[in-house]
Amino acid sequence: MSDAVLTINAGSSSLKFSVYETGEDDRPALAAKGQIEGIGTSPRFTAADAAGRSLVERRFPDDRTSGHPEFFRVLGGWLREQFGGTELIGVGHRIVHGGVDYAKPVRIDPAVLEKLTALCPLAPLHQPHNLAGIRAVAAFRPELPQVACFDTAFHRAHPEVADWYALPRRFHDDGIRPYGFHGLSYEYIAGVLPETAPELAAGRVVVAHLGSGASMCAIRAGRSIDSTMGFTALDGLLMGTRCGALDPGVVLHLNRAYRLDADAIERLLYHDCGLKGVSGISNDMRDLLASDDPRAAQAIELFVYRIGRELGALTAALDGLDGLVFTAGIGERSAAIRERVCARAGWLGIELDDAANRSGG
Ligand code: ADP
């Protein structure tokens, strides 16, 4: 019987997972990858094997009441059916916030879970769902080792100067500081650079993670030096529905002049801004690229402009730039956006190989 490890990324309305089997040489190999999306609305379960062949495609009736625990049971049942001859030996969870304590993955026990629960107010839209995943697994397999892997951990290598806001010291001591997110994505990129682009691995690189959430990270010799996201995942670039960097005075004004309370401002800044807010059309870059509405063009222009501006700032943090890496949905699949970003970054010595860019998606 072979062993398997399950990795889980539990979001607000989705459960993404991968199954890795340990083969004969004990190196984990991807066996299946999938997701249950639309939890709370129209749930749909899809998974494929390592070659991309579909293993399951199941729809559930529209349902606002079933949450993560129910769908963990669905997933558990499917895993037993699909991998009956395999022994599940552990679960790794993507956890958005590890606070100041965790600079690497940690085995979860009740004390760790309590610490991570205390961080929920710092990432209210992600952390509770991530932790629901841990609790759901513990409920049906309490003895199974579970490990938390943090989106903040990679950024704990920041130099001290990049770790402060200019607030009175006591707020820093209370944990109000720039943490940075998307760390698992950046850590992966830093890990593959020695193979994919050895000339950059020891150098100064900015990685642009451009997905629904978007941020950029300055990496020197494989370590995070600074990033565009801060205390929350709202800061920095403009995103699908999040505003990105905003004068804090705007928040005060929204409260006083528009009478929006904290919850209403939170909803606005996380869900109604960014590409969606500026275009008034869609939060999806594909829709905007396909549209001939001038508001779509304006939203894309602002997206690209902000990337260029942050690239300049991160280049300053690195004292120069040797390379720019793109990742996530827009970064990996949109040659047009990569081209526009690189065109703006010509002054930094960035040169784009047009043929390679176009063949890369
Ligand atoms: P998430 O942060 O939800 O994981 P992804 O990394 O999947 O997001 O990125 C989602 C974004 O990628 C969406 O804005 C989507 O429009 C965009 N995207 C996906 N494919 C393409 C494409 N071919 N061209 C442009 N944008 C794309």
Boltz pocket constraint, residues with backbone or C-beta under 6 A from the ligand:
constraints:
  - pocket:
      binder: B
      contacts: [[A, 210], [A, 211], [A, 212], [A, 213], [A, 240], [A, 283], [A, 284], [A, 285], [A, 286], [A, 287], [A, 289], [A, 328], [A, 329], [A, 330], [A, 333], [A, 334], [A, 361]]
      max_distance: 6.0
